[in-house]
């Protein structure tokens, strides 16, 4: 986990900001995964920091949503 934190800091993944008045910070948690070699031995341990976005309330913490996906008609023309 220490290596993951160092990599996030080294890559400039985030910047610390002041929380605007009346807003809540989104909580986060670590998700762990073990990668295995074909013979079953442990290859490496991985950790990922994820935001708990499900704690946000529409109209309070956000107003608009957007998903970058292709429309079905566009995919059909390809």
Secondary structure, DSSP 8 states (H G I E B T S, - for coil): -HHHHHHHHHTT--------TT-----EEEEEEEEE-TTS-EEEEEEEEEE-GGG--BTTTBS--------HHHHHH-
